[in-house]
């Protein structure tokens, strides 16, 4: 037993001290072992932990208990500033401010001499830090961070909007929000052919003790008023690598098509691809047939074949380093920033119809109840029988075939749908989280301008591919665990105790009960969603339950996938566009002895943990860039509609005001609280609402409203609206069920004038 600990159930202070002493991150088993707790004490411990969680004193992450705001022992960080003494300060790249509060600032220290290879880190660099709390720290900086590895150098170029001045030169207005207000001076001889309002990239050539730094235009990217410039803004603002290194391109061009040597010949099997109509790469193909084994009556054999990217992208090669730096492909309405050069992604690894392609395939035996009975992986040569779009495949099943689908209907498509019918039963029995959250898609005209925004229909064709891919991903994780080969999992933690408590309080305001339990399951949320399905409350409840969920990520240790309700899960099905899948492919090649291009035996769990952290950050970077680009495109599209009115729904509530999403386009905008009416509005955290102190007028998340557009800022991707609808009214005794937070609104004497646009973070 550790020194200084009493035996038996600890008190609150002793328990908190123990958790803090272990880096703010321990499991219930760790606590029980340290204090020598038996069965009865363990029940009392659960009650104590729940009490502390309800108070917001403790949280959970990766099924461990932690102090909110506690830093992991090793964290990927970005160096953001220098302090008064010139010391570097970093903040964690992956930090949930909603759950943990403001990101901690870390004082950066270099490792001992000789431990850090390569150049020393500087502003803007991403580094892997080993953190420790500073004893008796009393300032804003409470942690030291020793640099273990320099992951990514800062970008040398800055992107911004060029503004001319009377002297023939100009200034650069950076578009990166972190650099807003930090203008750069561009002398006339450094301006090149930049014109007023152009989007340009510049290089800082001189810093001055006083005045603005001097910059030189390196590239003119076109007028910022064009939609084609908008994705470039996101690419640069988020540091997404968009130009392939020469060594990667040389390797890609030198690659030669894989041969049949060492592979099984499956070219006669009518595998087919089903993708969006505008897809340029096709990395997964499917096939199904009835299982003739009498021991599996009513069952199926489902085959999923995935492009064999590992055959072309070898560990440690230039292509491999480039793929890791990118982490994943990034998809914008007008372009794709691929993880791999087109020679690999759109040619050698694209499963084109009637062309020989290498693949890694998994053949799965499915029972009549849809459950997987067994599976086997094979390294094959395949030949896709057809390339279908989702709607095209669905139309054929619904009785509307075309010249491509008619010959495939009976022997290929109908068996696929029959197998999906069985798999669907298993999915329903498993009961994964079933949120109804329609996604918008922007359609562009040939000139790159916005045509319209749609919400694509979800078809059984989509669900079929989704379920078969999930089965294949589970099979990959199971095989690698069985062979004791390290891998990168796709994991999703259960909701934290704090968020569950907040969700429970909110649902109580709707007279919906969410029982307290340690064993949270997706089915509990599904039951609530089923109760409100089709009602006015459905969008509201879907949004609040979504916000209670943790974020999925990659990790080398497995704590399961809560949303899918799976114990083990790994991404295997998209190695063209996700580096995690490439790692899993290599691990399978090594585990099953399928070639010499598998995961090197020298790869350590620590290296996989580092890779997982990097690609998780790359994924979040891509999601933010894609979301911001859509916001900017829609703001640009609506800039000429100032004064127009729209039907909308309240999509977010904060102390500062309301966020709304327009029904027609899904466009997001902001309504400042100070423009809501002649009242003080308080933020009710439990109800997700702003409530008038005097009138009781309430504006709540999910409410349908009518709004007027009063301001658009395309470069910022921001829209500001005025609320035209009246809110619902609550009686005084029902205004503060959980304690209102914050007093906001406008006194009667304050004018209605426009305020600056706010942007949700």
N, C-alpha and C positions, 0 to 999 in steps of 0.2 A: 504494500500500500504506500503511495507517495507520501513523503514527509509533510507534516503540517495539516493533513486532512483528518477530520474526525470520521469514525466509522458509523454508518447509518445514514438516514435521509438528511441531506444537507439543508441548511437554511437558505433563504433567498440570496443573501450577500455572499455566502460561501460558494454557492452554485455559480453565481455570476463571476466570481473571482476565478473559479476553476476554468470556466469557458474562456475567459479573457486570457488566462495563462497559456491556453492551448491554441492561440492564434484566432480566437473567436469562432472556432469551427470544430465541433465534436458531435459524436453520435450518442444516442441514448445508452447503447451498450458500453461506450467509453465511460460515461458517467456512472453507470451501475457498477462496472468493474472497479473504478477508482474508489468508490465509497462503500464497496462490499454490500450492495443492496440485494435482498432476496425478493421473492415474488410479491409479498405484500408491500414492501417499500417501493418496488417498481411501479405499482399501481399509483401510489401516492406521488411518485416522481412525475408520472404522466400528467397528473392533475396540476402539479406545481408548474410544469413546463407550459401547459395550456393556459394557466392563469397569467404567467409572464408574457405569453404570446398575445393574449387578448389585450394586455396593457401596452403592447408594442415594444416591450423590452427585449424580447427575443424574436428571432425569425427562423425560417428553414430554407435551406438550399441544398440541392443534391441529397435530400433526405437526411441532412445533418442540421443540428441546431447551431445557430450562430448569433452573434451580437449584430444588430442592424448597423450597417456602415463599416463592418470589419473587413479589412483587406485580406485577400488570400496570401499565402506564403510566397507564391510566385505569381506575378501578374504582368500581362502585356500592357505597356503604357506608352503615352506619347509625351515628348518633352515640349512643354508649352510656353515656358518663360524662364527668365533669369531673375534672381532676387537682387536686392541692393548690393550684396557682396559678390555678385556675378555667378552664384551657384545655380545649377540647372534645377528646374522644378518640373515634375511630371504629374500627369493624372492618368487613371486607368482608362484604357480604350473601351472596355466592356463594363459599364457601370449603370445600373438602373436607378436613376435619381428619384423616380416615383416611389420606389421601395426603400431605398437606402439614404435618401437625402443628397445634398451636394457632393460631387465627387471629391475625394480627399486629395490633397496636394502632397506630393512625395519629394523629399529632398534627395536628389540623385547623387550617388557615390560610385566611383569607378572601382572595379574589382582590383585585387592586388596585382602588382606588376606581373605582366606575362600571362595573366588569366584571360584577358579580353583581346581576342585577335581582331585585326583590322583597325580602321580609324576610330577615334574617340567620338562619342555621340555629341550632337549639338541640337539647336532649336529645330523643332519639326520632325526629328527622328522618332522612330518607334523602337522601343527597347523592351527586352525581357528583364524584369527586376525581381530580385529577391528582397522581400520587404520585412521590416521589423519596426515595432513601435518604439518611438523615442521616449525613454523613461522621463516621467514628470514633465512632459511637454506641456507648455501653457499657451502656445501660440496657435496660428492657423495650420501650421505644418506639424503633424504628429507622427510622421513615419519617415524613416530612411529607406532608400531603395538602392541595393547594390546591382550594378549592371552585369547581368549574366551573358547577354548577347545583344548585339546591334542587329535589329531585324530589317529595318528599312530606312534609308537615308531620306532626308527632307527633299521636297521637290525644289529644283533650282529656279523654275519659272513661276511667274505669278500671272494669273488671268484677271482681266478686268475690262472696264469700258473706257475708251479713250475720249477725253474731253479737250478740245482745242482751246488755246488761249490767244490773246492778241499778238503775242510775240512769235507766233508760228509754231511753237511747241505745244505742250499740253500737260495734262495730268492723267494718271491712271486711277480710276475708282475701282478698287478690288471688288470682285463679286463674292469672294469667300466671306461668309458672315464673321468668321474669326478675325478677319482683317478689315472689317468695315471701319471707316474713319481713318485708316492709315493710308493716305494717298501717297503716290509716288510722282516725282517731277520727271518729265520727259522733255529734254531740250530739243530744239528744231532738228539738229543733225542726228538725233537718235530716234526720231518719230517715224522714219521710213515713209511708206505711203499710207499710213493710218489716217482715216477720215473720222470726223465727228460722229460719235455713237458707235464706232466699230468695237467689236470684241477682239482683243489682242492679247497675246502672251508677251511678257516682258521679262528681261533679266536685270536684276539689280546690279549696277556696275560700281556705285560708290555710296558709302554711308557718310553722313556729315554729323559733326558734333551738334550743329544747330540746323534747323530747316529740314526739308523733306529729302529722303534718299533719292538718288538719281537712277533712272532705269532706262533701258534701251529696248525698243520694240523688236522682238525676234520673229513674230509671225502675226499676220493679219488674218483673222478667222472669219471676217465678214460682219455685216451689220447685226447688232444685237436684236434688231426688230424682226429678224427672220426666225421661224421655228427651228430651222436646221442648226442654229447656233445654240439652242437651249440645251440639247443633250451634251454639247461640248462644255457648257458651264458646269454641269453635274460631274462630268468626267474629271475635270480639273479640280473642282472644289473638293472632291473626295479622294483625290490622288489615285484614281483608277488607271493602272498602266494600260495605255491604248496603242502604243507603238511597240511592235515586237523587236527584241534585240536581234542583232544580225546573226549571232550564233544559232539562235532558235530557228530563224528563217532558213539558214543554210542547212541545218539538220533536217528540217521539214521537207525541203526541196530534194534533198538527197535520199529521202526514204523511198524504198521500193515496196511494192505490194507484197504482202505475206503470201506464202505458198501453202500447199496442202501438207507439207512435211511436218510430222509430229501432231497432226490434227485429225479428228474424225470427220468423215465426209458426210455432211447433212444437207447437201445441196438439193436433194430431191424433196426435202420436207418443205411444204408450202407455208413457211413463216411469212408474216406480213407486218408492215409498219402502219400504225394509226397515229397521226399527229395533227397539229393545227395546219390549216391550209397554206400558211406562209412559212412553214418550217423549212430551214435550209439544211439542217443536219438531222439525221435519223439514226439514233443510237440504240433503239430497242425494237425488237420484233417479237410477235407472239404466235402461238399455235395451240390448239386444243383438240382432243379427240376422246371419244368414249373409251374407258378402260375395259378391255375384254376379259380381264382376270375375273373368274367367278367369285373370288374372295373379296372383290371390290365392286359388287353389283351396283349399278347406278353411279359409279365414280368416273373420274376423268384423269387423263394425263395432260397436264398443262406445261408448255415449254415457253420459257422466256430467254431470248438470245440477246446479248448486249455486245455492242461493238468492242473489239479487243484492242483498246487503246494502249494497254501495257506492251503490246507487241511492237509499238512504234516509239513510245515515250519511256526510255530506260532510266532507272534511278541514277541521279547525279548528272544526267546529260543537260545540255543547254535547254532543250525543250522542257525537261523536268523542272529546272530552276525557274523558268518562265511561268510554267503552270502553277507552281507553288506561290510565286509572287502575286499572281492574279487570284488564285483561290477558286474562282468560278467565272463563268461567263456572265455578262451583265446585259440585260435586255431593255432597250429603249424603243419608243414607238417608231423612230426613224432609222435605227441602227442597232447592231449587236457588237459589243466588245467581247470577242471570244477568248476563252481560256487558252486555246491552242490555235495555231495558224490554220488558215483555210485548207491548205494542202492535207492536213490531218483531219480536221473536223468536218469539212464539207466534201472531202474526196475519199481518202483511203479508209476512213472510219465511218463514213456515212453508208448506211445499209440500203443502197439504191436497188431498185427492182432489177432483177435479171443480171446482176453483177456479183461475182464472187467476192465475199468479204469474210475476214476472220472474225470470230466471235467467241465469247465465253457464255455458255448456255447452261441453264439449270432446268432439268426435267423433274417435275413434281407430280406425285401421285396424290390425287385429291379424292376423298371419300364422297359418298352421296350427300353427306351433311356439310360438305364444303371444307372440312378440316384437312390439312395436309398430313398425309400418312408417312411419307418419306420423300427424299429428293436426292439428286446426284448432279454434280457439275461436270461439264465436258468442255474441252477446248476444240472448237469445230471450224469448218469452213461451210458457210451458208450462202444461199442465193435467195433473196427476198422475192416472193411471188407477186407482190404489189405494194404500192404506196397509196394509202387511203387517208383522207381527211376524216375527222370525227363525224361531221355531219353526213358525209358520204357513206360511211359505214353504217351509221344509224338509219339513214334513209333506206338502205338495202334491206336491213332487218325489218323495217316498217312497211316493206312491199314496194319500194321505189328504187329498183336497181338501175344501173347504167352499164355501159359496155365494159367497164372495168370490174364492177362488183357482181354482175350477173353470173359469170363463170365460177365465182368463188362462193356464191351464196350457200349452196347445200353442203359442200364438203369442207369449207373453211370457216365461213362466218357463223352459220348456225351452231356448229359445235362450240365455237368460242362463246357465244351467248348462253348456250346450255351450261357450259362450265362456270360462267359468271353467275348464273342463277344459283348454282350450288354454293359457290364461294360467298355470295351475298348472304346466304343463310348463316354461314359461320361468322361473317362480319356483324350481323345483327345480334348473334349470340354473344360475341365478344364485347359489343356495345362501346365502341370508341366515342370520343367526344364528337357530337354532331351539331355543330354551330351552323346557322344559316346566315352567311355573310357574302352576299353577291359582290363580285369584283368588277370594276369598270375597265373597259378597254377603249383606247383612243384609236380611231381610224383616221388616217391621213389621206389627203388628196395627193395626186402625183407631184404637185409642186412643194409638198412638205407641210402645207398648212392643215389645220384641223378640219376634218370633214364632219365628224360627229363622235359622240361618246356613247358606247353601248354597254349593256350588261349581258355578256354571252350566256345563252341558255346552257344549263348543265344537262348533258345527255347521258344515257346509259353507256354510250361508247366511252365517254370520259371516265365513268366509274369503273368500267371493265378494266381499262388499262391501269387505272390507279390501284385497284385491288390486286391485279396480277403482279404489279411492281412491288407492292407491299409484301406479298408472299415471297417473291424472289429476294427481297432485302432481308427478310427474316431468315430464309434458308442460308444466306451468306453468313450472317452472324452466328447461326447455330453451327455451321460447319467449322468456322474458325475457332469457336470456343471448344468444340469437340477435339480439334487438332492442337489446341493450346498454342495458337499463333496469335501474336498481338495484333490488334486492329483498332480502328477508330470507329466508335459507335455514333449513331445519331440518337441523342437523348433529349428527353423533355421531362423536367421535374414537375412534381405535383404542385399545386398552388401553395404559396407560403401561408403560414398561420395568420399573419397580419392581413393578407388579402382575403382569406376565407372569412375572417372576422368582419371585415368591411362589407363583403358580399352578403353575409348573413344579416347584418344590420339593414342593408339596403332592401333585401327581399322582404324583411319584416314590414317595411313601409307599404309593400304591395300585398300584405297578408299571405305571403308565401314563406313557409318554414323550411329552413335548411338545417337539419340536425347537426349537433356537434359530434364529431367523430375523428379518431386518429387515422382511420383507413378511408381516405377520400378516394372515390372512384368516379370515372367519367359518367357512369350511369346515373349518379345523383344529379348531375347537371342536366343530363338528357331528360330526366323525369320533369324537371322544372321547365325546360324548353318545350316539352310536349304539352304541358299545361297551358302555356301562353301562345302556342302555335296558332297562327291565323288571326290573332287579336291585335289590338292597338299596342299592347305591351310587348309584342314579340321582338321588334327591332331594339327596343330599350333593353330588354333582358338579355338578348344575344350580345349586345355591345358590352354590358356590364360583366357578364360571365367571361367574355373574351379578355377584358382588362384584368380579370382576376388571375389569368393564367400566366405561368412562367414562359420564358422564351426558349424555344428549342435551340440546341447547339451541338457541336461535335466534342467528343471527349474520349480519352483512351481508357477510362474506367466506366463501367456500365451501371447506371442507376435507372434504366428502363425508359420507356416512352409513354408518359401518362396519357397524352392526347389520343394515341392510337391504341392504348391499353395493351401494350406488348412488353414482355419482360426483356427481350433482346431484339435489337434492330440496328441495322447498318446500311448506309447508302451504297448500293451496288449498281444501280440501273442507269446512271448518266455520267460515265467517265469522260465523255467529250466536254462536258460543261461543269463538272465538279471534281476538285482534286481529291476529296474524301473517297469518292467512288474508285478512283485510280489506285489509292492505297489499298482498298479492299480487294480489287482485282489482283494486285500483286501478291497480297497475302494468300489469296486462294490458289494462285499459281504455285506459290511456295508450299502451301499446305498439302496440295494434292499431287505434287511432282509433275506439273504440267509444262515445265520449261525452265530455262535458265534466267528468265527475265522477271522473276518474282521479287518479293520484298526481301532485301538483303538481311541476312541473319545478324548483321551488326547493328541493325536498328534497335534502339532501346525504348522502353516505355517512356522515359523522359523526353526523347526526341519526338515520339508520337504525341505526347502531351503538348509539346511546343507547336507541332504542326496543327493539332486540333484547335489550339488557341488562335493561331494565325488565320486559319480558314473560317473559323467562327466570326472573327472580326471582319474578314473579307466579305462574308455573306451579309453581315449587317451593313457594311459600307455599300454594297450593291443595292440592298433594299432601300436605303436612304436615298441613294442617287436616283433610282427608278421612281420613287415616290415624289421627290422634289421636281424631277423633270415633268411628270404628269401635272403637278401643281402649276409649274411655270407655263406649260403649253396651254392649259385651260385658262389661266389668267390672261395670257396673250390673246387667246381666242375671244375672251369676254371683255377685253379692254374697250371695245367700241359700244358696249351695252350699258354704259353708265346711266342710271335712272330707271332701268328696266326692273320689273318685279318678277319674283320667282317663288314657286312652291319649294319648301325645303323641310328638313328635319334637323333638330338639334343633335349634333354628333359629339359634342364635348362641352363640359361646364367647368370653368375655373373661377378663381376669385376675380380675375380681370375681366371676364365676360363669357360669351357663348360662342362656340364653334358650330357652324351649320354646314350641311351637305345638301346641295340642290338635287331635287328629285330627277330632273331631266338629264343632267350631265354628271352628277356625283361631285361637282366642284366643291371644294372646301373654302369656307370664308369665316371671318371673325366679326362679332358684334361686341364692341366694348361695353362693359357694364355701365359706364357713365352715360351712355346714350339710351338706356332702357326706359326711362320714365321719371316722373317727378317723385322719386322715392329713394330711400337707401335700400340697396339690395345686399342681403347677406348670403354667403356661400354655405349651403348645407351639404357637408361632405357625405353624410349618410344617404340623403335623397338624390345626390348628384344634381343639385338644383340651385338656382339663385332665387331668393324669396324676399319680396318687398317688406321692409320692416313695418311700415305704416299700413299699407294696403293689403298685405298678405298675398300679393300677386306672385305666382310661382312660374318659373321657366325651367323645365326639367329635361334632362337627357332623354332623347327619343321623341319629344313633342313635335307634332307637325306645325309648321309656321309658314307665314308669308313674309318675304324679305325684299328689300330694294337695294340694288348695287349702288354704292356711293363712291367707291374708289378701287382701282386696280393697279397693281405694281407687278408687271410681268417678270422682271428680272428677279424679284424676290419670290415670285410665285404666290403672291398674297392678294386676297380680295377682302374688302371691308363692306359690310352690309348694315342696313338699318332695319330693325325689327318693326313690322307693320301689325303683327298679330298681338292680341292681348293674351296674357298668360292665364292659367287657371288660378282660382283663388282658394287658399287654405285658411281655415279658421285659426284664430290666435293660439289656441291650445295645441294645435297640430303643426305649428311652424317649426319647432325645434325638437324633433324626436330624438336626435342623437347629439344635440348641441350644435348650433350654427357656428360656422367658422368664418370670421372676417366680415367687415362691414364695407360694402361697396355700393356704388350707385351715384346718383347725382342729386344734390340738394335743389330745391325748387328754383333758386336764383341762378343756377348754372346754365349757360346757353347750350343749344343743341349742335353747335358747330362741329365739323369733322375732326376726328382725332387721327393720329398716325396709326397705320396698320399694325396689328399684332399678329404674331405667327406662332402656331403651336410648335413646341420642340419635341 
